[in-house]
Amino acid sequence: MKKLLLILAGLILFSGLALRTYFTLVPPPEATLHDALAEIVPENLSGWSVQDHDMAESPESSARISDFLNFDDALFRVFQKGDTFVGLYIAYWTPGKASYRWAGAHTPDTCWVLNGWTRLEREYAVPLTCNGYQFKPAEFGIYAKDGEPQNVYFWHLVGGVPFGYSQKGTHNIFGALLDIKKYGINLRQEQFFIRLSSNKSIEELESTPQFQEIAAALHRIGLTMQKPTS
């Protein structure tokens, strides 16, 4: 048993050294985000109020967690008109900046629920077409607090590909092995965490002309699978 443990420890050490050498010799992929999120997402919508909030004020975060997440860019912008509001939360990490599992751990399923929200519905990898754009498969849920439900779509993009939430787990070697199986040995892709929430359905938002500008911004950061059809 002792010999087996020594062999296992040696293999882990060798693997760590091999990975360190690989990462030193092979650079991470190029980033695709070249403009500030605050400039990509509309600052003004005709007839709507638009307000930016600190990331620590979002249900996903807190001052302590925001520090740990170590974003390269981030935006929490709320659009409101009458009884309709739309919240857009985007966090961005350059290639190699954060662990896939850490970057995608703060979802409505965890942070919102821990902050007093109740999850009423949940769907995985949902096809979504809106304003002529075909979006990448989204995670969807309905969450409620103080009797007020919100429709929430969210994505964790790793190298432009939605991260599979069936793989979520703790930060351990088994999780890392699952990531290697899916993405290969170079676990240094660019990452986005995007959350779109509203007290209205996506169909109601689609019928609002100004929402087209928000959809266009999401297309610009790579959340769509094709160009608009109309």
Rosetta constraint file for C-alpha pairs under 8 A:
AtomPair CA 1 CA 5 HARMONIC 6.29 0.50
AtomPair CA 2 CA 6 HARMONIC 6.27 0.50
AtomPair CA 3 CA 7 HARMONIC 6.24 0.50
AtomPair CA 4 CA 8 HARMONIC 6.14 0.50
AtomPair CA 5 CA 9 HARMONIC 6.05 0.50
AtomPair CA 6 CA 10 HARMONIC 6.10 0.50
AtomPair CA 7 CA 11 HARMONIC 6.21 0.50
AtomPair CA 8 CA 12 HARMONIC 6.25 0.50
AtomPair CA 9 CA 13 HARMONIC 6.15 0.50
AtomPair CA 10 CA 14 HARMONIC 6.04 0.50
AtomPair CA 11 CA 15 HARMONIC 6.01 0.50
AtomPair CA 12 CA 16 HARMONIC 6.13 0.50
AtomPair CA 13 CA 17 HARMONIC 6.28 0.50
AtomPair CA 14 CA 18 HARMONIC 6.10 0.50
AtomPair CA 15 CA 19 HARMONIC 6.08 0.50
AtomPair CA 16 CA 20 HARMONIC 6.16 0.50
AtomPair CA 17 CA 21 HARMONIC 6.19 0.50
AtomPair CA 18 CA 22 HARMONIC 6.14 0.50
AtomPair CA 19 CA 23 HARMONIC 6.09 0.50
AtomPair CA 20 CA 24 HARMONIC 6.16 0.50
AtomPair CA 21 CA 25 HARMONIC 6.26 0.50
AtomPair CA 22 CA 26 HARMONIC 5.81 0.50
AtomPair CA 23 CA 27 HARMONIC 6.66 0.50
AtomPair CA 23 CA 28 HARMONIC 7.87 0.50
AtomPair CA 23 CA 186 HARMONIC 7.66 0.50
AtomPair CA 28 CA 95 HARMONIC 6.01 0.50
AtomPair CA 28 CA 96 HARMONIC 6.56 0.50
AtomPair CA 28 CA 186 HARMONIC 7.73 0.50
AtomPair CA 28 CA 188 HARMONIC 5.85 0.50
AtomPair CA 28 CA 189 HARMONIC 7.04 0.50
AtomPair CA 29 CA 95 HARMONIC 6.33 0.50
AtomPair CA 29 CA 188 HARMONIC 7.39 0.50
AtomPair CA 29 CA 189 HARMONIC 6.46 0.50
AtomPair CA 29 CA 190 HARMONIC 7.62 0.50
AtomPair CA 30 CA 95 HARMONIC 7.18 0.50
AtomPair CA 31 CA 94 HARMONIC 6.12 0.50
AtomPair CA 31 CA 95 HARMONIC 6.43 0.50
AtomPair CA 31 CA 190 HARMONIC 6.24 0.50
AtomPair CA 32 CA 190 HARMONIC 7.87 0.50
AtomPair CA 33 CA 221 HARMONIC 6.89 0.50
AtomPair CA 35 CA 39 HARMONIC 6.89 0.50
AtomPair CA 35 CA 40 HARMONIC 6.95 0.50
AtomPair CA 36 CA 40 HARMONIC 6.51 0.50
AtomPair CA 36 CA 73 HARMONIC 7.21 0.50
AtomPair CA 37 CA 41 HARMONIC 6.09 0.50
AtomPair CA 37 CA 73 HARMONIC 6.95 0.50
AtomPair CA 37 CA 74 HARMONIC 6.85 0.50
AtomPair CA 37 CA 75 HARMONIC 6.53 0.50
AtomPair CA 37 CA 90 HARMONIC 7.93 0.50
AtomPair CA 38 CA 42 HARMONIC 7.62 0.50
AtomPair CA 38 CA 43 HARMONIC 7.40 0.50
AtomPair CA 38 CA 75 HARMONIC 6.54 0.50
AtomPair CA 39 CA 43 HARMONIC 7.47 0.50
AtomPair CA 40 CA 217 HARMONIC 5.82 0.50
AtomPair CA 40 CA 220 HARMONIC 7.52 0.50
AtomPair CA 41 CA 214 HARMONIC 6.56 0.50
AtomPair CA 41 CA 217 HARMONIC 5.28 0.50
AtomPair CA 41 CA 218 HARMONIC 7.80 0.50
AtomPair CA 42 CA 213 HARMONIC 6.76 0.50
AtomPair CA 42 CA 214 HARMONIC 6.72 0.50
AtomPair CA 42 CA 217 HARMONIC 7.35 0.50
AtomPair CA 43 CA 50 HARMONIC 6.65 0.50
AtomPair CA 44 CA 48 HARMONIC 7.42 0.50
AtomPair CA 44 CA 49 HARMONIC 7.54 0.50
AtomPair CA 44 CA 50 HARMONIC 6.26 0.50
AtomPair CA 45 CA 49 HARMONIC 7.28 0.50
AtomPair CA 45 CA 50 HARMONIC 7.30 0.50
AtomPair CA 45 CA 79 HARMONIC 7.97 0.50
AtomPair CA 45 CA 210 HARMONIC 6.14 0.50
AtomPair CA 46 CA 210 HARMONIC 6.99 0.50
AtomPair CA 47 CA 81 HARMONIC 6.96 0.50
AtomPair CA 48 CA 79 HARMONIC 6.42 0.50
AtomPair CA 48 CA 80 HARMONIC 5.48 0.50
AtomPair CA 48 CA 81 HARMONIC 4.86 0.50
AtomPair CA 49 CA 79 HARMONIC 5.76 0.50
AtomPair CA 49 CA 80 HARMONIC 5.24 0.50
AtomPair CA 49 CA 81 HARMONIC 6.41 0.50
AtomPair CA 50 CA 77 HARMONIC 7.03 0.50
AtomPair CA 50 CA 78 HARMONIC 5.78 0.50
AtomPair CA 50 CA 79 HARMONIC 4.65 0.50
AtomPair CA 50 CA 80 HARMONIC 6.56 0.50
AtomPair CA 51 CA 77 HARMONIC 5.76 0.50
AtomPair CA 51 CA 78 HARMONIC 5.32 0.50
AtomPair CA 51 CA 79 HARMONIC 6.64 0.50
AtomPair CA 52 CA 75 HARMONIC 7.55 0.50
AtomPair CA 52 CA 76 HARMONIC 5.87 0.50
AtomPair CA 52 CA 77 HARMONIC 4.45 0.50
AtomPair CA 52 CA 78 HARMONIC 6.30 0.50
AtomPair CA 53 CA 57 HARMONIC 6.56 0.50
AtomPair CA 53 CA 58 HARMONIC 7.79 0.50
AtomPair CA 53 CA 75 HARMONIC 7.86 0.50
AtomPair CA 53 CA 76 HARMONIC 5.44 0.50
AtomPair CA 53 CA 77 HARMONIC 6.17 0.50
AtomPair CA 53 CA 78 HARMONIC 7.62 0.50
AtomPair CA 54 CA 58 HARMONIC 7.39 0.50
AtomPair CA 54 CA 75 HARMONIC 7.93 0.50
AtomPair CA 54 CA 76 HARMONIC 6.65 0.50
AtomPair CA 55 CA 61 HARMONIC 6.62 0.50
AtomPair CA 55 CA 62 HARMONIC 7.52 0.50
AtomPair CA 55 CA 66 HARMONIC 6.91 0.50
AtomPair CA 55 CA 74 HARMONIC 7.36 0.50
AtomPair CA 55 CA 75 HARMONIC 6.90 0.50
AtomPair CA 55 CA 76 HARMONIC 5.91 0.50
AtomPair CA 56 CA 60 HARMONIC 7.96 0.50
AtomPair CA 56 CA 61 HARMONIC 5.02 0.50
AtomPair CA 56 CA 62 HARMONIC 4.18 0.50
AtomPair CA 56 CA 63 HARMONIC 4.89 0.50
AtomPair CA 56 CA 65 HARMONIC 7.72 0.50
AtomPair CA 56 CA 66 HARMONIC 6.02 0.50
AtomPair CA 57 CA 61 HARMONIC 6.73 0.50
AtomPair CA 57 CA 62 HARMONIC 6.44 0.50
AtomPair CA 58 CA 62 HARMONIC 7.31 0.50
AtomPair CA 58 CA 76 HARMONIC 7.40 0.50
AtomPair CA 59 CA 108 HARMONIC 7.61 0.50
AtomPair CA 59 CA 111 HARMONIC 6.30 0.50
AtomPair CA 59 CA 112 HARMONIC 5.35 0.50
AtomPair CA 59 CA 115 HARMONIC 6.69 0.50
AtomPair CA 60 CA 106 HARMONIC 5.63 0.50
AtomPair CA 60 CA 107 HARMONIC 6.34 0.50
AtomPair CA 60 CA 108 HARMONIC 6.65 0.50
AtomPair CA 60 CA 111 HARMONIC 5.04 0.50
AtomPair CA 60 CA 112 HARMONIC 6.19 0.50
AtomPair CA 61 CA 65 HARMONIC 5.65 0.50
AtomPair CA 61 CA 66 HARMONIC 5.96 0.50
AtomPair CA 61 CA 106 HARMONIC 7.45 0.50
AtomPair CA 61 CA 111 HARMONIC 7.26 0.50
AtomPair CA 62 CA 66 HARMONIC 5.86 0.50
AtomPair CA 63 CA 67 HARMONIC 6.42 0.50
AtomPair CA 64 CA 68 HARMONIC 6.59 0.50
AtomPair CA 65 CA 69 HARMONIC 6.11 0.50
AtomPair CA 66 CA 70 HARMONIC 6.60 0.50
AtomPair CA 66 CA 71 HARMONIC 7.83 0.50
AtomPair CA 69 CA 98 HARMONIC 7.79 0.50
AtomPair CA 69 CA 102 HARMONIC 7.66 0.50
AtomPair CA 69 CA 103 HARMONIC 6.72 0.50
AtomPair CA 70 CA 98 HARMONIC 7.93 0.50
AtomPair CA 71 CA 91 HARMONIC 6.35 0.50
AtomPair CA 71 CA 92 HARMONIC 5.81 0.50
AtomPair CA 71 CA 93 HARMONIC 5.59 0.50
AtomPair CA 72 CA 91 HARMONIC 7.87 0.50
AtomPair CA 72 CA 92 HARMONIC 5.73 0.50
AtomPair CA 72 CA 93 HARMONIC 5.08 0.50
AtomPair CA 72 CA 94 HARMONIC 6.48 0.50
AtomPair CA 73 CA 91 HARMONIC 6.19 0.50
AtomPair CA 73 CA 92 HARMONIC 5.18 0.50
AtomPair CA 73 CA 93 HARMONIC 6.96 0.50
AtomPair CA 74 CA 89 HARMONIC 7.66 0.50
AtomPair CA 74 CA 90 HARMONIC 5.53 0.50
AtomPair CA 74 CA 91 HARMONIC 4.40 0.50
AtomPair CA 74 CA 92 HARMONIC 5.96 0.50
AtomPair CA 75 CA 88 HARMONIC 7.59 0.50
AtomPair CA 75 CA 89 HARMONIC 5.66 0.50
AtomPair CA 75 CA 90 HARMONIC 5.17 0.50
AtomPair CA 75 CA 91 HARMONIC 6.54 0.50
AtomPair CA 76 CA 87 HARMONIC 7.23 0.50
AtomPair CA 76 CA 88 HARMONIC 5.72 0.50
AtomPair CA 76 CA 89 HARMONIC 4.37 0.50
AtomPair CA 76 CA 90 HARMONIC 6.49 0.50
AtomPair CA 77 CA 87 HARMONIC 5.99 0.50
AtomPair CA 77 CA 88 HARMONIC 5.32 0.50
AtomPair CA 77 CA 89 HARMONIC 6.53 0.50
AtomPair CA 78 CA 85 HARMONIC 7.01 0.50
AtomPair CA 78 CA 86 HARMONIC 5.73 0.50
AtomPair CA 78 CA 87 HARMONIC 4.43 0.50
AtomPair CA 78 CA 88 HARMONIC 6.23 0.50
AtomPair CA 79 CA 85 HARMONIC 5.52 0.50
AtomPair CA 79 CA 86 HARMONIC 5.09 0.50
AtomPair CA 79 CA 87 HARMONIC 6.35 0.50
AtomPair CA 80 CA 84 HARMONIC 5.68 0.50
AtomPair CA 80 CA 85 HARMONIC 4.19 0.50
AtomPair CA 80 CA 86 HARMONIC 6.37 0.50
AtomPair CA 81 CA 85 HARMONIC 6.38 0.50
AtomPair CA 84 CA 198 HARMONIC 7.47 0.50
AtomPair CA 84 CA 199 HARMONIC 6.51 0.50
AtomPair CA 84 CA 200 HARMONIC 6.67 0.50
AtomPair CA 85 CA 198 HARMONIC 5.67 0.50
AtomPair CA 85 CA 199 HARMONIC 6.39 0.50
AtomPair CA 85 CA 200 HARMONIC 7.67 0.50
AtomPair CA 86 CA 196 HARMONIC 7.14 0.50
AtomPair CA 86 CA 197 HARMONIC 5.73 0.50
AtomPair CA 86 CA 198 HARMONIC 4.56 0.50
AtomPair CA 86 CA 199 HARMONIC 7.37 0.50
AtomPair CA 87 CA 195 HARMONIC 7.79 0.50
AtomPair CA 87 CA 196 HARMONIC 5.80 0.50
AtomPair CA 87 CA 197 HARMONIC 5.07 0.50
AtomPair CA 87 CA 198 HARMONIC 6.23 0.50
AtomPair CA 88 CA 194 HARMONIC 7.42 0.50
AtomPair CA 88 CA 195 HARMONIC 5.83 0.50
AtomPair CA 88 CA 196 HARMONIC 4.86 0.50
AtomPair CA 88 CA 197 HARMONIC 6.64 0.50
AtomPair CA 89 CA 193 HARMONIC 7.88 0.50
AtomPair CA 89 CA 194 HARMONIC 5.71 0.50
AtomPair CA 89 CA 195 HARMONIC 5.05 0.50
AtomPair CA 89 CA 196 HARMONIC 6.61 0.50
AtomPair CA 90 CA 192 HARMONIC 6.88 0.50
AtomPair CA 90 CA 193 HARMONIC 5.65 0.50
AtomPair CA 90 CA 194 HARMONIC 4.50 0.50
AtomPair CA 90 CA 195 HARMONIC 6.45 0.50
AtomPair CA 91 CA 192 HARMONIC 5.61 0.50
AtomPair CA 91 CA 193 HARMONIC 5.07 0.50
AtomPair CA 91 CA 194 HARMONIC 6.53 0.50
AtomPair CA 92 CA 190 HARMONIC 7.88 0.50
AtomPair CA 92 CA 191 HARMONIC 5.80 0.50
AtomPair CA 92 CA 192 HARMONIC 4.60 0.50
AtomPair CA 92 CA 193 HARMONIC 6.56 0.50
AtomPair CA 93 CA 97 HARMONIC 5.83 0.50
AtomPair CA 93 CA 98 HARMONIC 6.75 0.50
AtomPair CA 93 CA 190 HARMONIC 5.97 0.50
AtomPair CA 93 CA 191 HARMONIC 5.14 0.50
AtomPair CA 93 CA 192 HARMONIC 6.48 0.50
AtomPair CA 94 CA 189 HARMONIC 7.53 0.50
AtomPair CA 94 CA 190 HARMONIC 4.91 0.50
AtomPair CA 94 CA 191 HARMONIC 6.61 0.50
AtomPair CA 95 CA 188 HARMONIC 5.05 0.50
AtomPair CA 95 CA 189 HARMONIC 4.52 0.50
AtomPair CA 95 CA 190 HARMONIC 4.01 0.50
AtomPair CA 95 CA 191 HARMONIC 7.05 0.50
AtomPair CA 96 CA 187 HARMONIC 7.14 0.50
AtomPair CA 96 CA 188 HARMONIC 3.88 0.50
AtomPair CA 96 CA 189 HARMONIC 6.00 0.50
AtomPair CA 96 CA 190 HARMONIC 6.96 0.50
AtomPair CA 97 CA 188 HARMONIC 7.32 0.50
AtomPair CA 97 CA 190 HARMONIC 7.99 0.50
AtomPair CA 98 CA 102 HARMONIC 6.95 0.50
AtomPair CA 98 CA 103 HARMONIC 6.24 0.50
AtomPair CA 98 CA 188 HARMONIC 7.97 0.50
AtomPair CA 99 CA 103 HARMONIC 6.04 0.50
AtomPair CA 100 CA 104 HARMONIC 6.20 0.50
AtomPair CA 100 CA 158 HARMONIC 7.37 0.50
AtomPair CA 100 CA 187 HARMONIC 7.88 0.50
AtomPair CA 100 CA 191 HARMONIC 7.82 0.50
AtomPair CA 101 CA 105 HARMONIC 5.79 0.50
AtomPair CA 101 CA 168 HARMONIC 7.00 0.50
AtomPair CA 101 CA 169 HARMONIC 7.65 0.50
AtomPair CA 101 CA 170 HARMONIC 7.81 0.50
AtomPair CA 101 CA 171 HARMONIC 6.80 0.50
AtomPair CA 102 CA 106 HARMONIC 7.77 0.50
AtomPair CA 102 CA 171 HARMONIC 7.51 0.50
AtomPair CA 103 CA 191 HARMONIC 7.85 0.50
AtomPair CA 103 CA 193 HARMONIC 7.47 0.50
AtomPair CA 104 CA 156 HARMONIC 6.04 0.50
AtomPair CA 104 CA 193 HARMONIC 6.80 0.50
AtomPair CA 105 CA 110 HARMONIC 7.70 0.50
AtomPair CA 105 CA 168 HARMONIC 7.67 0.50
AtomPair CA 106 CA 110 HARMONIC 6.26 0.50
AtomPair CA 106 CA 111 HARMONIC 5.72 0.50
AtomPair CA 107 CA 111 HARMONIC 5.90 0.50
AtomPair CA 107 CA 112 HARMONIC 7.21 0.50
AtomPair CA 108 CA 112 HARMONIC 4.47 0.50
AtomPair CA 108 CA 113 HARMONIC 6.56 0.50
AtomPair CA 109 CA 113 HARMONIC 5.97 0.50
AtomPair CA 109 CA 119 HARMONIC 7.34 0.50
AtomPair CA 110 CA 114 HARMONIC 6.06 0.50
AtomPair CA 111 CA 115 HARMONIC 6.10 0.50
AtomPair CA 112 CA 116 HARMONIC 6.61 0.50
AtomPair CA 112 CA 117 HARMONIC 5.42 0.50
AtomPair CA 112 CA 118 HARMONIC 7.94 0.50
AtomPair CA 113 CA 117 HARMONIC 4.56 0.50
AtomPair CA 113 CA 118 HARMONIC 5.84 0.50
AtomPair CA 113 CA 119 HARMONIC 6.96 0.50
AtomPair CA 116 CA 145 HARMONIC 6.65 0.50
AtomPair CA 117 CA 143 HARMONIC 6.10 0.50
AtomPair CA 117 CA 144 HARMONIC 5.37 0.50
AtomPair CA 117 CA 145 HARMONIC 4.81 0.50
AtomPair CA 118 CA 143 HARMONIC 5.41 0.50
AtomPair CA 118 CA 144 HARMONIC 5.19 0.50
AtomPair CA 118 CA 145 HARMONIC 6.45 0.50
AtomPair CA 119 CA 141 HARMONIC 7.06 0.50
AtomPair CA 119 CA 142 HARMONIC 6.04 0.50
AtomPair CA 119 CA 143 HARMONIC 4.49 0.50
AtomPair CA 119 CA 144 HARMONIC 6.59 0.50
AtomPair CA 120 CA 141 HARMONIC 7.27 0.50
AtomPair CA 120 CA 142 HARMONIC 5.36 0.50
AtomPair CA 120 CA 143 HARMONIC 5.66 0.50
AtomPair CA 120 CA 144 HARMONIC 7.14 0.50
AtomPair CA 121 CA 141 HARMONIC 5.14 0.50
AtomPair CA 121 CA 142 HARMONIC 5.03 0.50
AtomPair CA 121 CA 143 HARMONIC 7.29 0.50
AtomPair CA 122 CA 139 HARMONIC 7.86 0.50
AtomPair CA 122 CA 140 HARMONIC 5.77 0.50
AtomPair CA 122 CA 141 HARMONIC 4.23 0.50
AtomPair CA 122 CA 142 HARMONIC 6.69 0.50
AtomPair CA 123 CA 139 HARMONIC 6.19 0.50
AtomPair CA 123 CA 140 HARMONIC 5.13 0.50
AtomPair CA 123 CA 141 HARMONIC 6.18 0.50
AtomPair CA 124 CA 138 HARMONIC 6.87 0.50
AtomPair CA 124 CA 139 HARMONIC 4.86 0.50
AtomPair CA 124 CA 140 HARMONIC 6.34 0.50
AtomPair CA 124 CA 165 HARMONIC 7.93 0.50
AtomPair CA 125 CA 137 HARMONIC 4.65 0.50
AtomPair CA 125 CA 138 HARMONIC 4.97 0.50
AtomPair CA 125 CA 139 HARMONIC 5.37 0.50
AtomPair CA 125 CA 140 HARMONIC 7.84 0.50
AtomPair CA 126 CA 137 HARMONIC 4.99 0.50
AtomPair CA 126 CA 138 HARMONIC 4.91 0.50
AtomPair CA 126 CA 139 HARMONIC 6.13 0.50
AtomPair CA 126 CA 140 HARMONIC 6.85 0.50
AtomPair CA 127 CA 134 HARMONIC 7.96 0.50
AtomPair CA 127 CA 135 HARMONIC 7.15 0.50
AtomPair CA 127 CA 136 HARMONIC 6.99 0.50
AtomPair CA 127 CA 137 HARMONIC 4.89 0.50
AtomPair CA 127 CA 138 HARMONIC 6.56 0.50
AtomPair CA 128 CA 134 HARMONIC 6.13 0.50
AtomPair CA 128 CA 135 HARMONIC 5.39 0.50
AtomPair CA 128 CA 136 HARMONIC 7.12 0.50
AtomPair CA 128 CA 137 HARMONIC 6.51 0.50
AtomPair CA 128 CA 138 HARMONIC 6.94 0.50
AtomPair CA 129 CA 133 HARMONIC 5.56 0.50
AtomPair CA 129 CA 134 HARMONIC 4.48 0.50
AtomPair CA 129 CA 135 HARMONIC 5.90 0.50
AtomPair CA 130 CA 134 HARMONIC 6.67 0.50
AtomPair CA 130 CA 135 HARMONIC 7.64 0.50
AtomPair CA 130 CA 202 HARMONIC 7.41 0.50
AtomPair CA 130 CA 203 HARMONIC 7.72 0.50
AtomPair CA 130 CA 206 HARMONIC 6.08 0.50
AtomPair CA 130 CA 215 HARMONIC 7.52 0.50
AtomPair CA 131 CA 206 HARMONIC 5.73 0.50
AtomPair CA 131 CA 212 HARMONIC 6.05 0.50
AtomPair CA 131 CA 215 HARMONIC 6.96 0.50
AtomPair CA 131 CA 228 HARMONIC 7.48 0.50
AtomPair CA 131 CA 230 HARMONIC 7.67 0.50
AtomPair CA 132 CA 228 HARMONIC 4.62 0.50
AtomPair CA 132 CA 229 HARMONIC 4.89 0.50
AtomPair CA 132 CA 230 HARMONIC 5.34 0.50
AtomPair CA 133 CA 215 HARMONIC 7.58 0.50
AtomPair CA 133 CA 219 HARMONIC 7.59 0.50
AtomPair CA 133 CA 224 HARMONIC 6.46 0.50
AtomPair CA 133 CA 225 HARMONIC 7.78 0.50
AtomPair CA 133 CA 226 HARMONIC 6.71 0.50
AtomPair CA 133 CA 227 HARMONIC 6.32 0.50
AtomPair CA 133 CA 228 HARMONIC 4.56 0.50
AtomPair CA 133 CA 229 HARMONIC 6.68 0.50
AtomPair CA 134 CA 224 HARMONIC 5.58 0.50
AtomPair CA 134 CA 225 HARMONIC 5.66 0.50
AtomPair CA 134 CA 226 HARMONIC 6.06 0.50
AtomPair CA 134 CA 227 HARMONIC 7.73 0.50
AtomPair CA 134 CA 228 HARMONIC 7.38 0.50
AtomPair CA 135 CA 219 HARMONIC 7.95 0.50
AtomPair CA 135 CA 223 HARMONIC 5.88 0.50
AtomPair CA 135 CA 224 HARMONIC 4.05 0.50
AtomPair CA 135 CA 225 HARMONIC 5.64 0.50
AtomPair CA 135 CA 226 HARMONIC 7.80 0.50
AtomPair CA 136 CA 162 HARMONIC 7.22 0.50
AtomPair CA 136 CA 223 HARMONIC 5.96 0.50
AtomPair CA 136 CA 224 HARMONIC 5.38 0.50
AtomPair CA 136 CA 225 HARMONIC 5.72 0.50
AtomPair CA 137 CA 155 HARMONIC 7.90 0.50
AtomPair CA 137 CA 162 HARMONIC 7.08 0.50
AtomPair CA 138 CA 153 HARMONIC 6.03 0.50
AtomPair CA 138 CA 154 HARMONIC 5.80 0.50
AtomPair CA 138 CA 155 HARMONIC 5.63 0.50
AtomPair CA 138 CA 162 HARMONIC 7.84 0.50
AtomPair CA 139 CA 153 HARMONIC 5.59 0.50
AtomPair CA 139 CA 154 HARMONIC 5.18 0.50
AtomPair CA 139 CA 155 HARMONIC 6.19 0.50
AtomPair CA 140 CA 151 HARMONIC 7.53 0.50
AtomPair CA 140 CA 152 HARMONIC 5.64 0.50
AtomPair CA 140 CA 153 HARMONIC 4.59 0.50
AtomPair CA 140 CA 154 HARMONIC 6.49 0.50
AtomPair CA 141 CA 151 HARMONIC 6.21 0.50
AtomPair CA 141 CA 152 HARMONIC 5.32 0.50
AtomPair CA 141 CA 153 HARMONIC 6.73 0.50
AtomPair CA 142 CA 149 HARMONIC 6.44 0.50
AtomPair CA 142 CA 150 HARMONIC 5.56 0.50
AtomPair CA 142 CA 151 HARMONIC 4.76 0.50
AtomPair CA 142 CA 152 HARMONIC 6.00 0.50
AtomPair CA 143 CA 149 HARMONIC 5.43 0.50
AtomPair CA 143 CA 150 HARMONIC 5.38 0.50
AtomPair CA 143 CA 151 HARMONIC 6.80 0.50
AtomPair CA 143 CA 152 HARMONIC 7.36 0.50
AtomPair CA 144 CA 148 HARMONIC 5.22 0.50
AtomPair CA 144 CA 149 HARMONIC 3.90 0.50
AtomPair CA 144 CA 150 HARMONIC 6.07 0.50
AtomPair CA 145 CA 149 HARMONIC 6.52 0.50
AtomPair CA 148 CA 199 HARMONIC 7.82 0.50
AtomPair CA 149 CA 199 HARMONIC 6.39 0.50
AtomPair CA 150 CA 197 HARMONIC 6.29 0.50
AtomPair CA 150 CA 198 HARMONIC 5.36 0.50
AtomPair CA 150 CA 199 HARMONIC 4.63 0.50
AtomPair CA 150 CA 200 HARMONIC 7.40 0.50
AtomPair CA 151 CA 197 HARMONIC 5.54 0.50
AtomPair CA 151 CA 198 HARMONIC 5.40 0.50
AtomPair CA 151 CA 199 HARMONIC 6.05 0.50
AtomPair CA 151 CA 200 HARMONIC 6.85 0.50
AtomPair CA 151 CA 201 HARMONIC 6.50 0.50
AtomPair CA 152 CA 195 HARMONIC 6.95 0.50
AtomPair CA 152 CA 196 HARMONIC 5.80 0.50
AtomPair CA 152 CA 197 HARMONIC 4.33 0.50
AtomPair CA 152 CA 198 HARMONIC 6.69 0.50
AtomPair CA 153 CA 195 HARMONIC 5.79 0.50
AtomPair CA 153 CA 196 HARMONIC 5.19 0.50
AtomPair CA 153 CA 197 HARMONIC 6.29 0.50
AtomPair CA 154 CA 193 HARMONIC 7.41 0.50
AtomPair CA 154 CA 194 HARMONIC 5.47 0.50
AtomPair CA 154 CA 195 HARMONIC 4.22 0.50
AtomPair CA 154 CA 196 HARMONIC 6.15 0.50
AtomPair CA 155 CA 162 HARMONIC 6.26 0.50
AtomPair CA 155 CA 163 HARMONIC 7.65 0.50
AtomPair CA 155 CA 192 HARMONIC 7.72 0.50
AtomPair CA 155 CA 193 HARMONIC 5.76 0.50
AtomPair CA 155 CA 194 HARMONIC 5.20 0.50
AtomPair CA 155 CA 195 HARMONIC 6.52 0.50
AtomPair CA 156 CA 162 HARMONIC 5.50 0.50
AtomPair CA 156 CA 163 HARMONIC 5.53 0.50
AtomPair CA 156 CA 191 HARMONIC 7.15 0.50
AtomPair CA 156 CA 192 HARMONIC 5.72 0.50
AtomPair CA 156 CA 193 HARMONIC 4.47 0.50
AtomPair CA 156 CA 194 HARMONIC 6.46 0.50
AtomPair CA 157 CA 161 HARMONIC 5.01 0.50
AtomPair CA 157 CA 162 HARMONIC 4.46 0.50
AtomPair CA 157 CA 163 HARMONIC 5.85 0.50
AtomPair CA 157 CA 190 HARMONIC 7.98 0.50
AtomPair CA 157 CA 191 HARMONIC 5.41 0.50
AtomPair CA 157 CA 192 HARMONIC 5.07 0.50
AtomPair CA 157 CA 193 HARMONIC 6.40 0.50
AtomPair CA 158 CA 162 HARMONIC 6.24 0.50
AtomPair CA 158 CA 163 HARMONIC 6.15 0.50
AtomPair CA 158 CA 189 HARMONIC 5.90 0.50
AtomPair CA 158 CA 190 HARMONIC 5.94 0.50
AtomPair CA 158 CA 191 HARMONIC 4.75 0.50
AtomPair CA 158 CA 192 HARMONIC 6.90 0.50
AtomPair CA 159 CA 189 HARMONIC 4.87 0.50
AtomPair CA 159 CA 190 HARMONIC 5.07 0.50
AtomPair CA 159 CA 191 HARMONIC 6.20 0.50
AtomPair CA 160 CA 190 HARMONIC 7.58 0.50
AtomPair CA 160 CA 191 HARMONIC 7.45 0.50
AtomPair CA 160 CA 222 HARMONIC 6.84 0.50
AtomPair CA 160 CA 223 HARMONIC 7.68 0.50
AtomPair CA 164 CA 168 HARMONIC 7.62 0.50
AtomPair CA 167 CA 175 HARMONIC 7.47 0.50
AtomPair CA 167 CA 178 HARMONIC 7.35 0.50
AtomPair CA 168 CA 175 HARMONIC 7.73 0.50
AtomPair CA 169 CA 175 HARMONIC 6.61 0.50
AtomPair CA 170 CA 175 HARMONIC 6.96 0.50
AtomPair CA 171 CA 175 HARMONIC 6.41 0.50
AtomPair CA 171 CA 176 HARMONIC 7.66 0.50
AtomPair CA 172 CA 176 HARMONIC 6.48 0.50
AtomPair CA 173 CA 177 HARMONIC 6.20 0.50
AtomPair CA 174 CA 178 HARMONIC 6.38 0.50
AtomPair CA 175 CA 179 HARMONIC 6.36 0.50
AtomPair CA 176 CA 180 HARMONIC 6.24 0.50
AtomPair CA 177 CA 181 HARMONIC 6.19 0.50
AtomPair CA 178 CA 182 HARMONIC 6.35 0.50
AtomPair CA 179 CA 183 HARMONIC 5.84 0.50
AtomPair CA 179 CA 184 HARMONIC 7.34 0.50
AtomPair CA 179 CA 187 HARMONIC 7.54 0.50
AtomPair CA 180 CA 184 HARMONIC 4.55 0.50
AtomPair CA 180 CA 185 HARMONIC 5.27 0.50
AtomPair CA 180 CA 186 HARMONIC 7.69 0.50
AtomPair CA 180 CA 187 HARMONIC 7.09 0.50
AtomPair CA 183 CA 187 HARMONIC 6.78 0.50
AtomPair CA 200 CA 204 HARMONIC 6.13 0.50
AtomPair CA 200 CA 205 HARMONIC 6.65 0.50
AtomPair CA 201 CA 205 HARMONIC 6.39 0.50
AtomPair CA 202 CA 206 HARMONIC 6.00 0.50
AtomPair CA 203 CA 207 HARMONIC 6.56 0.50
AtomPair CA 204 CA 208 HARMONIC 6.92 0.50
AtomPair CA 205 CA 211 HARMONIC 6.21 0.50
AtomPair CA 206 CA 211 HARMONIC 6.40 0.50
AtomPair CA 206 CA 212 HARMONIC 7.22 0.50
AtomPair CA 207 CA 211 HARMONIC 7.97 0.50
AtomPair CA 208 CA 212 HARMONIC 7.52 0.50
AtomPair CA 210 CA 214 HARMONIC 7.43 0.50
AtomPair CA 211 CA 215 HARMONIC 6.34 0.50
AtomPair CA 212 CA 216 HARMONIC 6.07 0.50
AtomPair CA 213 CA 217 HARMONIC 6.32 0.50
AtomPair CA 214 CA 218 HARMONIC 6.43 0.50
AtomPair CA 215 CA 219 HARMONIC 6.26 0.50
AtomPair CA 216 CA 220 HARMONIC 6.21 0.50
AtomPair CA 217 CA 221 HARMONIC 6.57 0.50
AtomPair CA 218 CA 222 HARMONIC 6.62 0.50
AtomPair CA 218 CA 223 HARMONIC 5.54 0.50
AtomPair CA 218 CA 224 HARMONIC 7.29 0.50
AtomPair CA 219 CA 223 HARMONIC 5.23 0.50
AtomPair CA 219 CA 224 HARMONIC 5.15 0.50
AtomPair CA 219 CA 227 HARMONIC 7.97 0.50
